[in-house]
């Protein structure tokens, strides 16, 4: 009897950021290099993990059972200096996967030998895998990125689960695709005013930034996920999905087209307010090469 692990509805598959496998691909599509940052002992940041989680319809916590070296002649697309392995793992927990996984799965992984030509020893290593299924091969997966196998840690797994849950929540923030129009209204007092900057999203849901200036006070800002900016609007907490959506997607400066309808003085303030928001958000912090 074939045993398949299943996930609950609360962690069902979300839309792919990376395209699915095509029929022209081999049963197991070429795998990828191990993550340089992880190999150096530097943990991935929130944004790195969010990139992986949002791209992967299958996420598994597993232990490497075995690795087999593949001949270069049988490894199309292999980068010079790397070695392609076929990796088999025993699945411990399926974090995401609409159709479940068998207890044992396999995939291809390209690795870089060390200075002495030694291949990394992966057997018995506990890993987190970010992958997509392979059509017609229930026991095979394809990693979604060159670094989509990472070392398992309690902190990494907890963050992955948090991101996956946030992405599937009913109030999950939309994907930010750009910046729309900006407006500024001056107040009655010098230095008083409010700027509103509308963002564009993949599903046309409304998202806007509002920045309030009052004389003698630090500007205050908030993000609204509806057409109405109410008192409950606030800046996003760092290392949350909304924070990630904003800081990793917004351009470094306010586009000129966003202020095209404003008076010159108002446009200057709008650009300053946008820069204030970016500074408050902080850097995306992504360490991976996309």
N, C-alpha and C positions, 0 to 999 in steps of 0.2 A: 504493500500500500504506500503510495506517495504521500509524504508528510509535507505540508506547506504551512509556513508561518504566516499569520494574518495580522494586520493592524486594525485598530479600532477606527470608527468613522471620524473621530476627532483628529486623526493624523492622516487623512486620506490625501491622495495625490493633488498637488497644485499645478498650475500651468507651467510648462517648461520655459526656462529662459534660453536653454540651448535646444537646438532642434533634435527631434527623435532620430533613431537609427533608420536608415533606408534599406530597402530590399536589396540594394546592390552591395551592402556591406557583408563581410564575412560573418560567420556565426558568432565569432567574438571579434569585435572591431579592435584595432590597435590600441594598446593602453598608453600609459604616459609615465613621465619621469616622477620620481618622488619629490616631495616639496622641499625646496632648498632651505626655507626658513625653519621648518620642522627639524630638518637634519642638523641644522646649526644649533638647535636647542631653543630657538625663539618661537614661542607659541603664536599661532595665528590670532589676528585681531578680530573683533566683532564683525567688521565689514568684510573681512576675508571669508569668515564662516557664513555670513549672510549671502555672499556671492555664490558659494557652493550649495547651500541649502535651497536657495531659490531656483537653482539650475537643475536640481536633481529630483526626479520622480521616485527614485529609490535611494534610501539612506539606511545603512546597516552598520551595526556594531558587530565585529567579527574577529576571530582569531585565525591567523595564517596557519594552515595545516601543512602546505608544501609549496615549493616553487620548482619549476622546470625551465631550464634554459632553452630558448628556441634558436635554431640556426639562423644566422644573418640572412642566408639565402631564402629563408621562409618567413622573413619579417619585413614585408614591404613598408617603406616609409621610415625605417629606423634611422635615427640620426647617427652620424658617424661618432664613434666613441662610446655609444650606449649599448646596452644589452637588453633584449626583450625576454621577459619571463612570462610563463603562464602560472598564475597564482591560484591556488585553491584555498578557500577559507571556510571555516565552520561559523555559521551565523549564530550569534548570541542573542541579539535583539534586532528586530526590524523596526526601525524608527519611522520610516515611511515606505509605503509600497502598496498600491491599491490592490494588486493581485497576489500579494504574498511572495515568499521566496522559499525554495527548498532549504533544508538545513545546511547543505553544502553547495557552494557556488564557485564559479571560476571566472577569471578575467585576465586580460593582458596588461602588463605593466612594464614600461621602459625605465631602466635604472642606469645610473652612471657609476662605473667601478671607481674605487679609490685609486690613489697614486700607484699602488702596487698591483692594480688590476683585480682586486678582490671585489666581489659582488656583495652588496649589503645582505646580511643574514636576517631574513624576515620570518623564519619559522618560529611559531609560538608568539609572534608579535600581535598585540591587540590593536586593531585599527578601526577607524571610521571610514566608511566608503560612501561616496556620493556618485551615483550612477544612473543609468537608464537601462531598461530591459533590452534584451536582444530578441528580435522577432524570431519565433520558431525555436527558441532554445531557452526553456524555463530556468535552466540551471546556469545560465551565463548572463553576465552583465557587462556593460561598457562604461568605463569611467567618464564623467562629463567634462573633465579638464585635466591638464597635465599633472596637477597636484591634488587630485581628488581622492587619493588615499592618504590619510593623515594618521599620526599616532593617536591612539585613544588616551584620553585623560578624563577624570570625573568632571573637571571644569569644562572641557571641550564638549563632552556629551550633554551636559546641562545646558550650555549655551545653544547648541544645535537644537535641542528640544524646545527651548524657549523661542528661538527664531521660527521654527516650523509651526509652533502653536500660534504665534503672532500673525504669521502669514495666512493662516487658515481661519482666523477669527472673523466674525461678522463685520467688525469695524476696522479691519485691516486697512492701512493707508494705501492709496493707489501708487502705481509707478509714476514717478515724476519724469516728464519728458522735456521740460523746458520752462521758460519764463514768458508770461504773456504781458499784458499791459500793466503799467504802474501809474498810480495817482498820488498826488500830495495835496492836502488841504491845510492851509495855514490857519493857526488859531488867532484868537483876539489879542494875545500878548506876544511880544517879540520872543522868538525861539520856541513858540508853541505850535504844534501841528501834528498831523497824522498822515502816514504814508501807508498805502495798501498796494500790495504787489500780488497779482494773480499768477498762478502757476498752471502749466498745461500738464495733463495726465494721460496715460495710455487709454483709460476708459472714460475720459471726459468728465470724471467726477471733479467737483469744485475743490480747489485747495488755494488758500491765500495766506500771505504774510501781512501782518499789520504791525506798524511801528508807531508808538505814541511818544511824542516829545512834550515835555513840560519844562518851563524855565527853572534852572537850578537843580534839575533832577537827571539821573541817568535815563536814557531812552528805555522804554519797555517794549517788548515785542511778543508776539504770539502767532501760532499757526492755527488756522481754522480749516476743518474738513467738511464744511458745508457752506452754503451761499450766505449764511448769516454768521457774522462774527459776534459771539456773545461773551459774557463775562467768564465763562468756563474755559475759553480758549487760553492756551498757555504755550510756552516753548516746550518742545519735546525733551524728555529726559535722555541723557547720553546713553548710547548703546541700547537703543530701542529701534524697532523697525521704522518708525516715523523719522527718527533722527537719521538713520541710515539712508532712507529714501531721499532726504533733503541734502545732507552734507555730501553724499557721494554722487549726486546728480546735478546739483545747481552749478551753473557756470561761475567762473571766478569774478566776473563783473556783470553788472546789469546791462543787458543788450541795449544798444541805442534805439532799436525799434520799440522797446518797452516804454521809453520816455518821449517818443516822437510827438505826442500831442500835448506835452507839458510846456509851460513857460520855462525859460532857461534856468531861472533861480529855483523853481520847483524840481526841475530835473536833477540839479546838483544835489538837492536834499534827498531826493529819492535814491540816487546812487550812493550817497553816504549811508542812508538807512539800510540799504541792501548789504553794503559792506559790513555794517554793524551786525546784521543777522549772521552773515557768514563767519565773522569773528566769534560770535557767541556760540555758534554750532561747533566750531573747531574743525580740524581736518578730518577727512574721511578715515584716514589711518590705514588704508589698504596697503598691504605689503606684497600681495601676489601680483604677478604679471598676467594680465588678462589677454 
